[in-house]
């Protein structure tokens, strides 16, 4: 009888442990994270360090910081430096933004070489320009190691940008 009770208790403990593991797993999969940061979040209500943390935790790649605007004639891309905490971009992005600019933040793996990330950024810029013919200007600003990446983009970027006058005549301007 004691052996039967021990076996029953052992089975109960196994089921209890499995149930706890399952509950912890399901709870960990919940979406408790905040939405990706947007320019409208850059208020004085939230501490700059916290905003920077949200900015630097965006996924790798080119991240729009505001909804697309038909008024935008320029895209502005901020590129972080090595070991960035993101907060150093909060004030400049808030200050530089206008209705005519569509603001982006380029998040890249800064713990290695910049060449692959530079090529990816170039391709993403070209995709935006191909999708939105009203963009007439691209501004890139890099901080520290991000400035090296931006320099590499500008040195190797192959883009044919059409200006409104040149487009009427089928002429493009190489950048």
Buried (B, 14 or more C-beta within 10 A) or exposed (E): EEEEEEEEEEEEEEEEEEEEEEEEEEEEEEEEEEEBBBBEBBEEEEEBEBBBBBBBEBEEBBBBBBEEBEEBBBBBBBBBBEEBEBBBBBEEBBEBBEEEBBBBBBBBEBEEEBEEBBBBBBEBBBEBBEEBEEBBEBEBBBBBBBBBBBBBBBEEBEBEBBEEEEEEEEEEEEE
